[in-house]
Amino acid sequence: MVGVVVTGRGGVGKTTLTANLGAYFARERYKTLLIDGDVYLPKLAFHFGLDRPRYHLHALLKDDSLRPEMAIYEIPENRLFVLPGSSRFYDILMTPAERLKDVVSNAMRHFALTIIDSPTGIPFDTLPLFSLVQYQIVVVEVERSPIHSFETLVKNEILKLKALGDLYGLRVGVVLNKVRESEEEIEGVLRFLDENVRVEVLGVVPMDEKVPEAINYGKPVLEHDPSSPAAKAFRKVGENLERWVFGRNPGTEFINRVIKEGWS
């Protein structure tokens, strides 16, 4: 049972990355669960066309008689599984968040990989979930801050979020998303992260109009337009994360096969 938490400030593309990583790992035959951990502003359901599901994370938090599988939905196109939140204001307002860790832990048990989409900024409400995972991805949108002040962005954003992962002993990586800058500028950013932050960059995803188009269709761009620049970049992020999580050396080959084929 392996867990990844996706963090970052609002609007950087955390949920989009979560959805596309889920699509990648499901395609690679890992039994994968995506959880919308943003209790107060859940959006993951929209990325899969799940319109007002009857059962959801908020229902599980309110009613301990419900089984987790009642709120987990299989996406038929790729055998990916999603535990969405509720978009209804009453559900969000009356949610007892103190049960979050227990509910998520129970949901994770039957999956090889779980990816949790966290709230924006410092995710105080979902910090207990960090103890359930082994990996953290910090999503950064360079364009939101002028390239010359990237050092300020690092201090205000990346280092604070990375400190959470370090506190819980997680392996932390960064994804640069919605990139419009030149290759030369991005190379400078990558050098800065390597030399000053000592954090590994899992991938660089370009700004791509196919991404919002895919969301409108209720699909990850990996499914909607696999040949688009963003889809290719998300696939590369998935490949790098897969090496982190499952490895490819002969000593783990048998374990990987068991994990991939564990579809019960």
VENCORMO-V601667 format. One record per run of one state. SS is the DSSP state (A for helix, B for strand, O for the rest). FROM is the first residue (numbers start at 1). TO is the last residue. If there is no record, write none. Layout:
[[SS;FROM;TO] [SS;FROM;TO]]
This chain:
[[O;1;1] [B;2;7] [O;8;13] [A;14;27] [O;28;31] [B;32;36] [O;37;43] [A;44;48] [O;49;56] [A;57;62] [O;63;67] [A;68;71] [B;72;75] [O;76;79] [B;80;83] [O;84;88] [A;89;93] [O;94;96] [A;97;108] [O;109;112] [B;113;117] [O;118;123] [A;124;132] [O;133;134] [B;135;140] [O;141;141] [A;142;144] [O;145;146] [A;147;167] [O;168;170] [B;171;179] [O;180;182] [A;183;197] [O;198;199] [B;200;206] [O;207;208] [A;209;216] [O;217;220] [A;221;224] [O;225;228] [A;229;245] [O;246;249] [A;250;260] [O;261;264]]
